[in-house]
Amino acid sequence: MEQKTQDFDVVIIGGGVIGCAVFRRFTLMGARTLLLEKGEDILSGASKANSAILHTGFDAPPGSLELACMQAGYAEYKAIHQKMNLPLLETGAIVVAWNDEQLAALPGIIQQAHENGVLDVRQLSSEEVYQREPHLAAGALGGVIVPGEGIIDPWSSPLAYMTQAVKHGGQYRFNAEVLGAEFNDGQWALRTQSALYRAALVINCAGNHGDHVDALWHTPEFEIKPRKGQFLVFDKPASAQINAIILPVPTARSKGVLLSKTIFGNLLLGPTAEEQVDRDRAEVNEEVLKSLIAQGKRILPSLTDYSVTATYAGLRPATELKEYRICPYPEKQWITVGGIRSTGLTAALGIASHLETQYLQRFPALFAMTPPAVLEWPTMPMLSEYSPRDYTCSGNGGVVCHCELVTRRELEAAFDSAVPPGCIGGLRRRTRVMMGRCNGFFCSNNVAEIIGERMDNTLITGQVK
C-alpha cells in the first residue's frame, strides 16, 4: 500500500523533554512543525525517570554549552511556569561534606558556582548544616548552600510545552518510529511504518537512540552508552525529614546519590550510576536497591521509620564525553541533539532557544515563518502536594485514587485535553492515578470503568507500568 506523504517545515524526532521543548519553540517561531515519537506517548524513554530538580548550574562546567542552556532554561521556566500552572518548590540545596577530603573540596565548589554566576552560594559550618537539617546523621563537617535549586513536576512540564505547541498548530504522531531518512533537492523524506514525511529541517532529539537515528544517513559523531539510575520513593510523611535537597560532594564520574522532596509530597533517594548495553529496559535490582537504602539511612537515619512505596529506574543517554553533543549540519539541513544527561529537564527550554539561534544563524531562510500574534498559555492540571488540588474543589466527581487523591474530573480531563494519553503510563504521568502506595490495587477497576473504551482496559487492570 502506498504511504501517505505529508509536508512540514520542521520535523522533530523524539518526544522526550528536549523534543517537546524544541517542538514548542519552533512552532511558536511560526514553523509548520511535526513531532514524531516512536513510543505510545511522550516521555516514553529517558525523560520518564529523573530526579525532577530545577538546577541553577552552580556545578556545571564553566563556559560550557551545558551551563548556558541550563541557566537559560532555568530562567525561562521561572518566567513562564505560573502562566501554565506549573509548580515550583523552592527548597534550595545543601552539598554536605562527611569527611576531611570532602570538606576540603567545598571552597572549589563555591568558586566554580561563582564563576558560573551563581553568586548566592556560600559555605556552611557544621552547626549551620544541622540548624537547617536537624535530622541528618551525626558527623557532617560542613556544607555548601545553593539557595536557588528547586523541585518541579518532571512530567507536566514537557506536556505543557507540547500542549502549547499543539494549540498553535503543531502536529504530532505517536507510534511513529523513523525507519528511513533520505535527503534530496533540499528536502528530507522520513519514512515511518505508516507514512512518509517531508521536511526542510530535521532535528534529532531521540535520546537513547540518537546515534541510531543519525546512522540512518551518516556515521554518527558519538555513541550512546546508556547509564542507568535507580531510585527509591519513600512514603509521603518521610519528606518532612529534610528541608532542602541533600547533595553529596560529587566525584569525577557522578554527581552521586541525593535525597530530595518530590513535588508530589514523597521523599526521593537516588540515583545510582550503572553502565549497561540495553537502551530500552531499565530494570531495578534488589541488591542495588538494598545498598541504596543503606546509603540513605547513613545520611538520614530516620528513614528507618518510613516505608518505600515505589522503585524505578531510568536510562540517561550518556556518550563518550560529558558535554552535550549538539551537532548542526547546515549542508544537510539537520541538527542532532545528543548526550543530554541528568540536566536535560532544566536545560530543555534553553536547548530549544539555542537551536533557534543555530537555525537563524546557520540555516537562513529555509522556510517562511509567521509567528502567532498572541500566545495562548495552556493551564495544566496541578499535581503538586504543596498547592491546592482538584480534590478540594466542588464538582470533581469524587476521588477515584485515594493514595494520590486523583478525581474523576482529572481523569476525564486528561482524555479531553489537546494531547490525550496514548498509554496507561501516559495517563499515570498526567494524573498520578495508580502511582501511590497501593500501585493501583484498589482503584484500577474504577479507573477502567471511567475511561471506558478510550484505552485498552486490560492494560489498566493488568497493572502495566
Residue pairs with C-beta under 8 A, 6 or more apart in sequence:
3 191
3 194
3 195
3 196
4 194
4 195
4 196
5 195
5 196
5 197
5 198
6 34
6 195
6 196
6 197
6 198
7 32
7 197
7 198
7 199
8 31
8 32
8 33
8 34
8 171
8 197
8 198
8 199
9 26
9 31
9 32
9 33
9 199
9 200
9 201
9 366
9 367
9 369
10 26
10 31
10 32
10 33
10 34
10 199
10 200
10 201
10 202
10 203
10 367
11 33
11 34
11 35
11 36
11 188
11 190
11 197
11 199
11 201
11 202
11 203
12 19
12 22
12 23
12 26
12 33
12 34
12 35
12 36
12 203
12 205
13 19
13 36
13 178
13 190
13 202
13 203
13 204
13 205
13 206
13 213
14 35
14 36
14 37
14 45
14 204
14 205
14 206
14 207
14 209
14 210
14 213
15 23
15 35
15 36
15 37
15 39
15 41
15 42
15 43
15 44
15 162
15 172
15 174
16 42
16 43
16 44
16 45
16 46
16 47
16 158
16 205
16 207
16 344
17 43
17 47
17 154
17 157
17 158
17 161
17 344
17 345
17 348
18 47
18 205
18 207
18 337
18 340
18 344
18 348
18 351
18 352
19 35
19 37
19 42
19 205
19 206
20 35
20 42
20 158
20 159
20 161
20 162
20 165
20 348
21 73
21 158
21 161
21 348
21 349
21 351
21 352
22 203
22 205
22 337
22 351
22 352
22 355
23 33
23 35
23 161
23 162
23 165
23 170
23 172
24 161
24 162
24 164
24 165
24 170
24 352
25 349
25 352
25 353
25 355
25 356
26 33
26 203
26 352
26 355
26 356
26 359
27 33
27 164
27 165
27 168
27 169
27 170
28 164
28 165
28 168
28 371
28 372
28 375
29 356
29 369
29 371
30 369
30 370
30 371
30 372
31 367
31 369
32 169
32 367
33 165
33 169
33 170
33 171
34 170
34 171
34 172
34 173
34 197
34 199
35 162
35 165
35 170
35 171
35 172
35 173
36 172
36 173
36 176
36 177
36 178
36 190
36 192
36 197
37 44
37 172
37 173
37 174
37 175
37 176
38 44
38 175
38 176
38 177
38 178
38 209
39 45
39 174
39 175
39 422
39 423
40 174
40 175
40 422
40 423
40 425
40 426
41 174
41 421
41 422
41 423
41 425
41 426
41 429
42 158
42 159
42 162
42 419
42 426
43 155
43 158
43 159
43 426
43 429
44 423
44 425
45 207
45 208
45 209
45 280
45 315
46 207
46 208
46 314
46 315
46 316
46 317
46 344
47 154
47 158
47 207
47 344
47 345
48 155
48 314
48 425
48 429
49 229
49 231
49 282
49 312
49 313
49 314
49 315
50 154
50 314
50 342
50 344
50 345
51 231
51 258
51 260
51 268
51 270
51 271
51 342
52 151
52 152
52 153
52 154
52 260
52 262
52 263
52 268
52 345
53 93
53 149
53 150
53 151
53 152
53 245
53 260
53 345
53 346
54 74
54 77
54 88
54 149
54 150
54 151
54 152
54 345
54 346
55 70
55 74
55 149
55 343
55 346
56 70
56 71
56 74
56 113
56 118
56 146
56 148
56 149
57 66
57 67
57 70
57 71
57 74
57 116
57 117
57 118
57 346
58 109
58 112
58 113
58 116
58 118
58 121
58 146
58 148
58 149
59 109
59 112
59 113
59 116
59 250
59 255
60 66
60 67
60 70
60 116
60 343
61 67
61 322
61 323
62 112
62 115
62 116
64 323
64 324
65 323
65 324
65 326
65 354
66 323
66 324
66 343
66 347
67 116
68 350
68 354
69 324
69 347
69 350
69 351
69 353
69 354
70 343
70 346
70 347
70 350
71 116
71 117
71 350
72 347
72 349
72 350
72 353
72 354
73 346
73 347
73 348
73 349
73 350
73 351
73 353
74 148
74 346
74 350
76 349
76 350
76 353
77 86
77 88
77 152
77 157
77 346
77 349
78 88
80 86
80 377
81 87
81 88
81 152
81 157
83 377
84 160
84 164
84 377
84 378
84 379
84 380
85 379
85 380
85 381
85 382
86 152
86 153
86 156
86 157
86 160
86 380
87 152
87 153
87 156
87 263
87 382
87 383
87 384
87 386
87 387
88 150
88 151
88 152
89 150
89 151
89 152
89 261
89 263
89 384
89 386
90 148
90 150
91 149
91 150
91 151
91 243
91 244
91 245
91 260
91 261
92 145
92 146
92 147
92 148
92 149
92 150
92 243
92 244
92 245
93 145
93 146
93 149
93 244
93 245
93 246
93 247
94 124
94 129
94 132
94 133
94 143
94 144
94 145
94 146
94 244
94 245
94 246
94 247
95 106
95 109
95 143
95 144
95 146
95 247
95 248
95 249
96 129
96 133
96 136
96 140
96 142
96 143
96 246
96 247
96 248
96 249
96 299
97 103
97 105
97 106
97 140
97 141
97 142
97 143
97 249
98 139
98 140
98 141
99 141
100 141
102 141
102 248
102 249
103 141
103 142
105 249
106 123
106 142
106 143
106 144
106 249
107 123
109 121
109 144
109 249
110 121
110 122
110 123
110 144
113 119
113 121
113 144
113 146
114 121
118 146
118 148
120 146
120 147
120 148
121 144
121 145
121 146
121 147
122 144
122 145
123 142
123 143
123 144
123 145
124 132
124 142
124 143
124 144
124 145
125 142
126 140
126 141
126 142
128 143
128 145
129 136
129 140
129 142
129 143
130 136
130 140
132 145
132 243
132 244
133 242
133 243
133 244
133 246
135 241
135 242
135 300
135 301
135 302
136 246
136 299
136 300
137 298
137 299
137 300
137 301
145 244
146 247
149 244
149 245
151 245
151 260
151 261
151 262
151 263
152 263
152 345
153 263
153 264
153 383
153 384
154 345
155 429
155 430
156 380
156 381
156 383
156 430
157 345
157 348
158 348
159 380
159 419
159 429
159 430
160 378
160 380
161 348
161 349
162 170
162 172
162 419
163 378
163 380
163 417
163 418
163 419
164 375
164 376
164 377
164 378
166 172
166 418
166 419
167 376
167 378
167 418
168 372
168 375
168 376
172 419
173 192
173 195
174 422
175 422
176 192
176 193
176 194
176 195
177 192
177 193
178 190
178 191
178 192
178 213
178 216
179 191
179 192
179 193
179 216
180 189
180 190
180 191
180 216
181 188
181 189
181 190
181 191
181 202
181 213
181 216
181 217
182 188
182 189
182 191
182 217
183 189
183 217
183 332
183 333
183 334
186 200
186 333
187 198
187 199
187 200
188 198
188 199
188 200
188 201
188 202
188 333
188 334
189 196
189 197
189 198
190 196
190 197
190 198
190 199
190 202
200 333
200 366
200 367
201 333
201 334
201 335
201 359
201 363
201 366
201 367
202 333
202 334
202 335
203 334
203 335
203 336
203 337
203 355
204 210
204 213
204 214
204 334
204 335
204 336
204 337
204 338
205 337
206 212
206 213
207 317
207 340
208 224
208 226
208 279
208 280
208 315
208 317
209 224
209 279
210 220
210 222
210 224
210 317
210 325
210 336
210 337
210 338
210 339
211 220
211 222
211 223
211 224
211 338
212 224
213 336
214 220
214 221
214 336
214 338
217 332
217 334
218 332
220 336
220 338
221 325
221 327
221 336
222 319
222 320
222 321
222 325
222 338
222 339
223 319
223 320
224 279
224 317
224 318
224 319
224 338
224 339
225 275
225 318
225 319
225 320
226 275
226 276
226 277
226 278
226 279
226 315
226 316
226 317
226 318
227 273
227 274
227 275
227 276
227 315
227 316
227 318
227 341
228 272
228 273
228 274
228 275
228 276
228 282
228 313
228 314
228 315
228 316
229 270
229 271
229 272
229 273
229 274
229 313
229 314
229 315
229 316
229 342
230 270
230 271
230 272
230 274
230 284
230 285
230 288
230 289
230 292
230 311
230 312
230 313
231 268
231 269
231 270
231 271
231 311
231 312
231 313
231 314
232 268
232 269
232 270
232 289
232 292
232 293
232 296
232 308
232 310
232 311
233 262
233 266
233 267
233 268
233 269
233 308
233 309
233 310
233 311
233 312
234 266
234 267
234 268
234 269
234 303
234 306
234 307
234 308
234 309
235 266
235 267
235 306
235 307
235 308
235 309
235 437
236 265
236 266
236 267
236 385
237 306
238 266
238 267
238 302
238 303
238 306
239 261
239 262
239 265
239 266
239 267
241 267
241 300
241 302
241 303
241 306
242 259
242 260
242 261
242 267
242 300
245 258
245 259
245 260
245 261
246 258
246 259
246 260
246 299
246 300
247 255
247 256
247 258
248 255
248 256
248 257
248 258
249 256
250 256
253 273
254 273
255 342
257 269
257 270
257 271
257 272
257 292
257 295
257 296
258 268
258 269
258 270
259 267
259 268
259 269
259 296
259 299
259 300
260 267
260 268
261 267
261 268
262 268
263 383
263 384
263 385
263 386
264 383
264 384
264 385
264 404
264 432
264 435
265 385
265 386
266 309
266 310
267 303
267 306
269 292
269 293
269 295
269 296
269 303
270 292
271 314
271 342
272 288
272 292
274 288
276 315
279 315
280 315
282 312
282 313
282 314
282 315
283 313
284 311
284 312
284 313
289 311
293 303
293 308
296 303
297 303
297 304
309 436
309 437
310 435
310 439
316 341
316 342
317 338
317 339
317 340
317 341
318 339
318 341
319 325
319 338
319 339
321 339
323 339
324 337
324 338
324 339
324 340
324 347
324 351
325 336
325 337
325 338
325 339
326 335
326 336
326 337
326 338
326 351
326 354
326 355
326 358
327 335
327 336
327 338
328 334
328 335
328 336
328 358
328 362
328 363
329 335
329 336
330 362
330 363
333 363
333 366
335 355
335 358
335 359
337 351
337 355
340 347
340 351
344 351
359 366
378 418
381 390
381 410
381 413
381 414
381 430
381 431
382 388
382 389
382 390
383 389
383 431
383 432
389 405
390 396
390 407
390 409
390 410
391 399
391 405
391 406
391 407
395 409
396 407
396 408
396 409
396 410
397 407
397 408
397 409
397 412
398 407
398 408
399 405
399 406
399 407
400 406
400 407
400 408
400 411
400 433
400 443
400 446
400 447
400 450
401 431
401 432
401 433
401 434
401 435
401 436
401 440
401 443
401 447
402 436
402 442
402 443
403 435
403 436
403 437
403 438
403 442
403 443
404 432
404 433
404 435
404 436
406 431
406 432
406 433
408 450
410 431
410 433
411 427
411 431
411 433
411 447
411 450
411 451
412 450
412 451
414 420
414 421
414 427
414 430
414 431
415 421
415 451
415 454
417 430
420 454
421 427
421 429
421 430
421 455
423 455
423 459
423 464
424 434
424 455
424 459
424 460
424 464
424 465
425 464
425 465
427 433
427 447
427 451
427 455
428 434
428 435
433 440
433 443
433 447
434 440
434 443
434 444
434 447
434 460
434 463
439 463
440 447
440 460
440 463
444 460
444 461
444 463
445 461
447 460
448 457
448 460
448 461
451 457
451 460
